[in-house]
Amino acid sequence: MAQDRYILNFKGSPPLPADDVRLIRAKSHVVDSSRKTLLVEVQEDEVVYELARKLPDWTVKKETQYAVPTTRPRVKKTPKA
């Protein structure tokens, strides 16, 4: 089953509240973290909605991935034979 990734951003000033981080780690898998942000993986979207309700000082957004465009030159028009 595919896991969805979400970005949780703390609105307050660092450090992150230990109780909040403990709850997040109990409900999801933390992939990466920074001073005010956590990247988490969850099996079900309901888990994220539950975290958002319980943690009002956090914002929750689904991770968006973009394809890296190619910089390789291409021929716009084929040469006439």
N, C-alpha and C positions, 0 to 999 in steps of 0.2 A: 504494500500500500504506500502510495506516495505521501511524503510529508510536506506540508506547507511551511514556508518561512515567514516570520513576522519580525518587524523592527519595533522594539519597545524603547521609547525615549523618555527619560525622567525630566520633568519640568522644573524641579527644584535645583538647588545647588549641590554639587558633589560634597561628600561621598554618597553613594547610593544607600538607601535605607536597608539595613541587614535583613529585617523582617520581610520586606518586599522581595528582595533577591532570593531569600529562602523559599518563599511561596512560588515565585517564577520557576526556580529550579525544580521544585517538587511537581509542578504541573507540566513542564516542558523540558526540552533538551536545549541548553544554551550552547550555541555554536561559536559565538564570538562576543566580546564585550569591549567597551571603551569607558571613558570617564562617566558618561551620562546615557549610554546606549547599549542595548543588548539585542543580539540577533538570535532568535529562538526558532526551533523546529517543533511542530505539533502534529499529532496524528489527525485531530479533528478540530474544525474551526470553533466549535463550542467552547473549547478550552480557552481560546484567546478571548472570546466574548466574556467568559467568566472572570478572567484576569482583568480585563478592562473595567468591569463592574467593581471588582474588589480593590483596584489600585487607581484611585481618581487622580493621583499626581503623575500619571504616566499617559503617554499617547501611544496608540497602537496602529501600525500601518503594515499592510502586506508588502513583502519584498517584491520589487519590480526588477526584472532582468532585461537588459537590452543587448541585442546582437552587435558585435563590434563590426563596423563597416570595413570593407576591404579597401586598401589604398593602392592595390595593384592596377596599373594602367590597362585599359581595355580598348580594343579597336571599335570605333563607333560605326564605321561603315566598312563592309568587306570590299577589298580591291576587285576591280573588274578584271576578268580573265582574258 
